[in-house]
Amino acid sequence: MSSIEELQKRLGVTIDSETLRLALTHRSYSFENGNVPTNERLEFLGDSILGFCIAEYLYETQPDLPEGDLAKRRSAVVSMRALASLARDLDLGQHIYLGRGEKQSNGANKPSILADTMEAIFGAVYLQHGMAAARTLILGLIAPLLEDEDLLGAATDWKTVIQEQAAAEKMGDVYYAVEGAGPDHARTYDAVLHIGDRVLAQGSGPSKKEAEQEAARLSWKMLHPPKQVPAK
């Protein structure tokens, strides 16, 4: 099996050789090879498709998140960092057509080049197979990142989300029972979230604020188990 066949197997979709080569052609290669077409137009297309698919997925699976938090989560998982990480997992860099200068400067591992090429692949799949196939590929790769709290970082203020839900649904007062332990230089905190007479989740952290945020995040997940994405 050729390396290109292995790439397509990892992607789980077949792209014809001409379209795939276009998706993998960086402008530095084009400059040194008679200005052959580059992947920039496919990248433009793929970026739009990616943003739409993730926005749709978040809208369907996170019905209680406000617009601002939906936008932050989308931004986190379609970021250059996230897309470059996916490209590395697929070993995409070795397949990109680069000019000599980019090859010498390790362009095959540059986040910007990897992320742009990943978007071009999404665009190529859309052109070859349509939106359903592009959506399946995108969600298969990116939806798991929505569970990666390191990647999401501070994308969501969980305390605010819980507070707003409790108020909207008249669930009762929200408060945190917080306890600290350990020496001052290495103190840890445990926070238990209460809503009305319900005791929800406990979170831990190196500060009261972080412990409360973790308790709120875990409580939100308890209140909102994952939902199946409807088939298209």
Secondary structure, 3 states (H helix, E strand, C coil): CCHHHHHHHHHCCCCCHHHHHHHCECHHHHHHCCCCCCCHHHHHHHHHHHHHHHHHHHHHHCCCCCHHHHHHHHHHHCCHHHHHHHHHHCCHHHHCECCHHHHHCCHHHCHHHHHHHHHHHHHHHHHHHCHHHHHHHHHHHHHHHHHCHHHHCCCCCHHHHHHHHHHHCCCCCEEEEEEEECCHHHCEEEEEEEECCEEEEEEEECCHHHHHHHHHHHHHHHHCCCCCCCCC
